[in-house]
Amino acid sequence: MPPTWQRSEVTLAPPARGEDLELAARFGVPVAAARDTTSWQLFRSDDGLVLGSPLAMGALRIALDPDAGAFARRLRTSRRDEPLSRAVGLPKRQVPPSVVDATAGLCRDAMVLAHLGCRVVALERVPALAMLAAAALQRSPLAERLHVERAEAAAWLTALAPAAAPDVVYLDPMFDATGSAQVKKDMQACRALAGPADDAAALLRAARLVARQRVVVKRHPHLPPLADDVSFRVEGTRVRFDVYLTETSAAPSRSP
Ligand SMILES: C[S@@+](CC[C@H](N)C(=O)[O-])C[C@H]1O[C@@H](n2cnc3c(N)ncnc32)[C@H](O)[C@@H]1O
């Protein structure tokens, strides 16, 4: 039998600011009595709110700042014709599409889409990851277009009122990071906290019932698509985006 994976609990370490306590309550992150380097914790440092792994896992430190440093550069250099943008259909539209990012993780992709003008709801089931992303957005102009929720995406999508259906549902169940050292570190943390991506095919089915125009699935170039009937693919240098046009899609064209 395969080994059973157990989700690690992540706590918020003291001293915590009032706004962090509010976020912890909103996302369901327990507050610890003390800093504990043997477990996963969120804590404040000069880099802002940081997600730290246990010492035994290499004391990873994940911080997210959309307004400074390497990630801010990634946002500044993002383009309407890059593969992610083409996959969600940005270049063809005057008004950017509304997007539900149903596997938000640290919201890097969601932040790129919001930076390019999309209205994005980002769903993440691991409370600490959702909280880290929401904390990073607190003082960022991106917060006008990007809203983070802690949710099981399939249930959230299924409960969505038809009038609230997004143009695009975006799925990134991919943990095999092939980017910078920072992206690899982020994915290591996401994988450790989120566990195996075992419901991606079911999530795709739920997403296809909801998206008005398309569902986009980020895949490793060597992996097969989640379903056979991909409408078209957008190839990136390190990833592939499989696009599934949906029945309600008005777009006759099967290209980005
Ligand atoms: C590979 S990461 C996504 C990385 C993200 N695209 C980014 O740019 O930071 C996948 C994330 O999806 C979340 N996830 C997977 N299945 C989910 C589901 N059914 N509902 C909500 N979140 C889910 C996992 O917890 C994990 O954090």
The ligand as an SDF file (V2000), in Angstrom:
LIG
                    3D

 27 29  0  0  0  0  0  0  0  0999 V2000
    1.3650   23.9120   -7.7800 C   0  0  0  0  0  0  0  0  0  0  0  0
    0.5540   24.8330   -6.5780 S   0  0  0  0  0  0  0  0  0  0  0  0
   -0.0110   26.2450   -7.4720 C   0  0  0  0  0  0  0  0  0  0  0  0
    1.0250   27.3150   -7.6620 C   0  0  0  0  0  0  0  0  0  0  0  0
    0.4400   28.5930   -8.1830 C   0  0  0  0  0  0  0  0  0  0  0  0
    0.0010   28.4800   -9.5660 N   0  0  0  0  0  0  0  0  0  0  0  0
    1.3760   29.7750   -8.0330 C   0  0  0  0  0  0  0  0  0  0  0  0
    1.6060   30.4720   -9.0550 O   0  0  0  0  0  0  0  0  0  0  0  0
    1.8350   30.0370   -6.9100 O   0  0  0  0  0  0  0  0  0  0  0  0
   -0.9540   23.9510   -6.3840 C   0  0  0  0  0  0  0  0  0  0  0  0
   -1.7980   24.4590   -5.2240 C   0  0  0  0  0  0  0  0  0  0  0  0
   -3.1410   24.0720   -5.4760 O   0  0  0  0  0  0  0  0  0  0  0  0
   -3.7530   23.7760   -4.2470 C   0  0  0  0  0  0  0  0  0  0  0  0
   -4.8780   22.8730   -4.5450 N   0  0  0  0  0  0  0  0  0  0  0  0
   -4.8190   21.6840   -5.1820 C   0  0  0  0  0  0  0  0  0  0  0  0
   -6.0460   21.1450   -5.3020 N   0  0  0  0  0  0  0  0  0  0  0  0
   -6.9000   22.0440   -4.7430 C   0  0  0  0  0  0  0  0  0  0  0  0
   -8.3100   22.0580   -4.5610 C   0  0  0  0  0  0  0  0  0  0  0  0
   -9.0680   21.0360   -4.9800 N   0  0  0  0  0  0  0  0  0  0  0  0
   -8.8740   23.1360   -3.9590 N   0  0  0  0  0  0  0  0  0  0  0  0
   -8.1070   24.1610   -3.5380 C   0  0  0  0  0  0  0  0  0  0  0  0
   -6.7500   24.1980   -3.6690 N   0  0  0  0  0  0  0  0  0  0  0  0
   -6.1640   23.1540   -4.2690 C   0  0  0  0  0  0  0  0  0  0  0  0
   -2.6650   23.0970   -3.4440 C   0  0  0  0  0  0  0  0  0  0  0  0
   -2.9390   23.2070   -2.0450 O   0  0  0  0  0  0  0  0  0  0  0  0
   -1.4240   23.8780   -3.8720 C   0  0  0  0  0  0  0  0  0  0  0  0
   -1.1400   24.9120   -2.9850 O   0  0  0  0  0  0  0  0  0  0  0  0
  1  2  1  0
  2  3  1  0
  2 10  1  0
  3  4  1  0
  4  5  1  0
  5  6  1  0
  5  7  1  0
  7  8  2  0
  7  9  1  0
 10 11  1  0
 11 12  1  0
 11 26  1  0
 12 13  1  0
 13 14  1  0
 13 24  1  0
 14 15  1  0
 14 23  1  0
 15 16  2  0
 16 17  1  0
 17 18  1  0
 17 23  2  0
 18 19  1  0
 18 20  2  0
 20 21  1  0
 21 22  2  0
 22 23  1  0
 24 25  1  0
 24 26  1  0
 26 27  1  0
M  CHG  2   2   1   9  -1
M  END
$$$$
